[in-house]
Amino acid sequence: MSYYRLTDEHLMIQSMVREFSRKVVGATAAERDQTKEFPRENLEKMAELGLMGMMVPLEYNGEGADTISYVLALSEIAYSCASTAVVMSVHNSIVCESIKRFGNEDQKSRYFPQLASAEKIGAFALTEPHAGSDPVSQAATAVKKGDHYVLNGTKRFITSGKNCGLVIVTAKTDESARHKGISAFIVNKDNPGLVVGREEDKMGLRASDTTDLMFENCIVPVEDRLGEEGDGFKVAMTALDGGRIGIAAQSVGVAQACLDAAVKYAKKREQFGQKISKFQGIRWTIADMATEIEAARHLMFYAAAMKDMGERFSTQASMAKLFASEMVNRITGKALQIHGGYGFTRDYPIERMYRDARVFTIYEGTSEIQRIVISNNILKDRRS
Ligand code: CAA
């Protein structure tokens, strides 16, 4: 059985990011939701604080932090702005972690400094128009020609597709080999064969761009293949395990922000001659909200600790993602209800959080996919 303990260093990181997030990131979150402006300036400031290469080793200009520190920081950013948090999450948990795990020395020394400084924001392109929950059925191809591959295909719903500086993309190198015929590549955004397609007009996370990426005879040198040929599905699944802890952290951050806002409102708002926080109906709702958030937080920490200890954490990451993402959707609804009619307006941040949280049960694997991962692992373990 594994356990975790928050150290003084963890608490210091949390308090540093909390202060920055509430002062700087939160100040313009509502405005960004309206203008859809990508938070580039804040991401650069976050890089200065070490938040854009948090788990990248120190020798590559990273912070060398553990996953517990990372989820603490990510939750604090999500507390103020979920759009900024998802960019940070894909960049750190998926892109940096995949290069750390599968990249060679040359790739690490070329890409980590650019990523850790936020000179390049990382994106991850697995999903296609007809391959979402089932990425093995993807149609993108990569054909080897001498010292390079030629990539063709369309990727969809790519976080930071327009604003990224590099993207990890998967494509089939062997059509007949199913998941073993998929490979992963690092593609620089300025590659002339990489074209940004339409940008989605989303109900939430509006300051984080989500686009199509088209690969049109895109030439990628062999040196930029991530892992061996045929490793792409493993790269993607491993990346998503880590990414799902990140979505749990985003969920916890947004949920905590909702609870704090609901408590503040309930202590101010008067009806029937008293603060509404005096009514038992409101108090019990607040108690339930706080308990659910705490449960999700522990699942998040536990999955992060297992990852830090080098144990298999796929089941725990999916459990944390499943519970936390469904939890935050209950919490945003309850917080909005406590705010009454005002919660339905843009005068209060609850309305934005309600919209932002909706995708958490969908991206990086739907709740249904998490249940498949969890049940597959449990049933497999019981057999062995
Ligand atoms: N780590 C490493 N390897 C893994 C793995 C993991 N967590 N899970 C599976 N694999 C390996 C298996 O060991 C197996 O390999 P071998 O044959 O060599 O043993 C191989 O992958 C195939 O495994 P399965 O048969 O279980 O694969 P499957 O086709 O049935 O799919 C799935 C499994 C869990 C449903 C998977 O397809 C999945 O996770 N789907 C959801 C995809 C997803 O989350 N997409 C989100 C897009 S990214 C995004 O949203 C990012 C963003 O921008 C915000």
Boltz pocket constraint, residues with backbone or C-beta under 6 A from the ligand:
constraints:
  - pocket:
      binder: B
      contacts: [[A, 90], [A, 124], [A, 126], [A, 127], [A, 132], [A, 133], [A, 134], [A, 135], [A, 136], [A, 157], [A, 158], [A, 159], [A, 179], [A, 233], [A, 234], [A, 237], [A, 238], [A, 240], [A, 241], [A, 314], [A, 362], [A, 363], [A, 364], [A, 365], [A, 366], [A, 369], [A, 372], [A, 373]]
      max_distance: 6.0
